[in-house]
Amino acid sequence: MDWLASAAPEPEACRWEWERHPLGVALLPAGRVWDVLVVRGELGRPTLEVLTRVLDRPGPVLADRGDARIGFFVPPGTAGRWVGTGVRGAGRGSWIVVPPPDRAAGGVRWLVPPDGSGVLTDPAVLELAMHEAAATLADGKGG
């Protein structure tokens, strides 16, 4: 929880939001500790499946209600350099609604919760996983 809250301008206020606010979510700035690459769920779910096959542990992955959008946490600066189609980057100047690491809240949930180690998904590995997932979907083999 400390690692995730460290992205907040006021980490204690972030913890308060998680523990006491009725929605149980905090609004955290991207671009300091991490960026987030957001894709539609149709691509995000199979991309996560590929990542979990090739990595011991991918970085944190967040999903909205119904898994319509999946957000992959990547190193800061990635969003500004990403040139892929259909991927929305949340970097410096963007804010993300984030539940606490141990539960879903406010319509968002962790598919891969942060473990406090600061591990983020390598953008090159994420890109390759997206390509593999897209190819599988195009071949009609994906979900």
C-alpha positions as CSV (number, residue, x, y, z in Angstrom):
1,M,0.0,0.0,0.0
2,D,2.9,2.4,0.8
3,W,4.4,2.0,-2.7
4,L,1.1,2.8,-4.4
5,A,0.3,5.7,-2.0
6,S,3.8,7.2,-2.7
7,A,2.5,8.4,-6.1
8,A,0.0,10.7,-4.3
9,P,1.0,14.3,-3.5
10,E,-0.1,13.6,0.0
11,P,0.2,9.8,0.7
12,E,-1.6,10.0,4.1
13,A,-4.6,11.6,2.4
14,C,-4.5,8.8,-0.2
15,R,-4.6,6.2,2.6
16,W,-7.5,8.1,4.3
17,E,-9.5,8.0,1.0
18,W,-9.0,4.2,0.8
19,E,-9.9,3.6,4.4
20,R,-12.7,6.0,5.1
21,H,-14.2,7.5,1.9
22,P,-17.5,5.9,0.9
23,L,-16.2,5.1,-2.6
24,G,-12.9,3.7,-1.2
25,V,-10.8,5.0,-4.1
26,A,-8.1,7.6,-4.5
27,L,-7.2,9.7,-7.5
28,L,-3.5,9.4,-8.1
29,P,-1.3,11.2,-10.6
30,A,0.4,9.2,-13.3
31,G,3.9,10.1,-14.5
32,R,5.8,10.2,-11.2
33,V,6.0,6.6,-10.0
34,W,4.4,5.0,-13.0
35,D,2.4,5.6,-16.2
36,V,-0.6,3.5,-17.3
37,L,-1.3,2.2,-20.8
38,V,-5.0,1.6,-21.2
39,V,-6.5,-0.8,-23.8
40,R,-9.9,-2.1,-24.5
41,G,-10.7,-5.3,-22.6
42,E,-11.0,-7.3,-25.7
43,L,-7.2,-6.9,-26.2
44,G,-6.3,-6.3,-22.6
45,R,-7.4,-9.7,-21.2
46,P,-5.5,-11.8,-23.8
47,T,-2.5,-9.5,-23.4
48,L,-2.5,-10.2,-19.7
49,E,-2.7,-13.9,-20.4
50,V,0.4,-13.7,-22.6
51,L,2.2,-11.6,-19.9
52,T,1.5,-14.1,-17.2
53,R,2.9,-16.9,-19.4
54,V,6.2,-15.1,-20.2
55,L,6.9,-13.2,-16.9
56,D,7.2,-14.4,-13.3
57,R,5.1,-11.4,-12.4
58,P,3.9,-8.5,-14.5
59,G,3.5,-5.1,-13.1
60,P,0.2,-4.0,-11.6
61,V,-2.9,-4.3,-13.9
62,L,-6.1,-2.4,-13.2
63,A,-9.6,-3.1,-14.7
64,D,-12.7,-1.0,-14.8
65,R,-16.3,-2.2,-14.2
66,G,-16.9,-5.1,-16.6
67,D,-13.3,-5.2,-17.7
68,A,-14.2,-2.8,-20.5
69,R,-10.7,-1.2,-20.1
70,I,-7.5,-2.7,-18.8
71,G,-4.6,-0.5,-17.5
72,F,-1.0,-1.8,-17.5
73,F,1.3,0.0,-15.1
74,V,4.6,0.8,-16.9
75,P,7.7,3.0,-16.1
76,P,7.2,6.8,-16.0
77,G,7.7,8.4,-19.4
78,T,6.3,5.4,-21.4
79,A,2.9,7.1,-22.2
80,G,4.7,10.0,-23.9
81,R,6.7,7.7,-26.1
82,W,4.0,5.1,-26.9
83,V,2.9,5.2,-30.6
84,G,0.6,2.1,-30.7
85,T,-2.9,2.5,-32.1
86,G,-5.8,1.9,-29.7
87,V,-3.8,2.5,-26.6
88,R,-4.5,5.4,-24.4
89,G,-1.5,6.6,-22.3
90,A,-1.9,8.1,-18.9
91,G,1.4,9.9,-18.0
92,R,2.4,13.2,-16.5
93,G,-0.7,15.4,-16.2
94,S,-3.1,12.5,-16.0
95,W,-4.9,11.1,-13.0
96,I,-6.0,7.5,-12.4
97,V,-8.8,6.3,-10.1
98,V,-7.2,3.6,-8.0
99,P,-8.6,1.2,-5.4
100,P,-6.5,0.0,-2.5
101,P,-4.2,-2.9,-3.4
102,D,-6.2,-5.4,-1.3
103,R,-9.7,-4.9,-2.7
104,A,-12.0,-3.6,-5.4
105,A,-13.7,-0.3,-4.9
106,G,-15.5,2.4,-6.9
107,G,-16.0,0.2,-10.0
108,V,-12.3,-0.6,-10.4
109,R,-10.3,-3.7,-9.4
110,W,-6.9,-5.1,-9.6
111,L,-6.2,-8.0,-12.0
112,V,-2.6,-7.9,-10.8
113,P,-2.4,-5.9,-7.5
114,P,0.8,-4.0,-6.7
115,D,2.9,-6.1,-4.3
116,G,4.9,-3.1,-2.9
117,S,8.1,-4.1,-4.7
118,G,7.7,-1.4,-7.4
119,V,7.7,-3.9,-10.3
120,L,6.3,-2.4,-13.5
121,T,5.7,-4.1,-16.8
122,D,8.5,-3.5,-19.3
123,P,7.0,-1.6,-22.3
124,A,8.8,-3.7,-24.9
125,V,7.5,-6.9,-23.3
126,L,4.0,-5.4,-23.1
127,E,4.1,-4.4,-26.8
128,L,5.2,-8.0,-27.8
129,A,2.4,-9.4,-25.6
130,M,-0.1,-7.1,-27.3
131,H,1.0,-8.2,-30.7
132,E,0.7,-11.8,-29.8
133,A,-2.8,-11.3,-28.3
134,A,-3.9,-9.3,-31.3
135,A,-2.7,-12.0,-33.7
136,T,-4.5,-14.6,-31.7
137,L,-7.7,-12.6,-31.8
138,A,-7.3,-12.0,-35.6
139,D,-6.9,-15.8,-36.1
140,G,-10.1,-16.3,-34.2
141,K,-8.4,-18.3,-31.4
142,G,-8.9,-15.6,-28.7
143,G,-11.7,-15.0,-26.3
